[in-house]
Amino acid sequence: MSKKDELRYGPVGAEAIHLCVDMQRMFAEDTDWKMPWLPRVLPNVVAITAAHPARTVFTRFIPASAPGHGFGMWRRYYERWSSMTIDEIGSDMIDLVPNLARFVPPARTFDKYVYSPWIGSDLHAQLRAAGVDTVIVTGGETDVCVLATVLGAVDWGFRVVLMTDAICSSADETHDSMMTIYANRFGQQVECVTTETLLAAWPGGTRTGLPP
């Protein structure tokens, strides 16, 4: 383990959750939003989920139903990405990839309509009510929805543990740039570690699940 691959604030406690971002079929299969190296990180996401299924929340990004839907610039966005509206791809494509869907329940899903799970939702209130103090982040994309998830968690004051080998993007250059930013610009608020390091400090076992 390198010096940087460490949990600076000590082992992860029992009140942590695993927040897995948008590991859905529409990003894994042959669509315009496919992340080519999602399969590369999927085994690590599965390992973390398998160790703590009852402490896992899967976010799902829900596209607009059809071009012209959405508010403000999102309407223009779905005119550009009309091929990714639900009418075009089918509602099944918003499902989790099968390797993760099998963990629900006891894992939970949390649907969102923008990049951030914290906007227009009560996710923060739900987690605080459940005593959550730490958010472990996996999923995609590093430079879009993972970024929005991490920044929101930082703003809400959660301890944020970002899994360096369990996040992915469709753009290598911006993924690499964001990893540098996470480690340096947010070095006091985001701990970047590998799956191996996390699981050594957050071993599996029976833990109380989150409220439904």
HUMOGI-V149309 format. One record per helix or strand. SS is the DSSP state (alpha for helix, beta for strand). FROM is the first residue (numbers start at 1). LEN is the number of residues. If there is no record, write none. Layout:
BEGIN
ss=[SS:SS]
from=[FROM:FROM]
len=[LEN:LEN]
END
This chain:
BEGIN
ss=[beta:beta:alpha:alpha:alpha:beta:alpha:alpha:alpha:alpha:beta:alpha:beta:beta:alpha:beta:alpha:beta:alpha:beta:alpha]
from=[16:24:25:38:53:56:73:82:86:91:96:98:104:107:123:134:145:159:172:190:195]
len=[6:1:4:14:3:6:8:3:4:4:1:4:1:6:7:7:11:10:13:4:7]
END
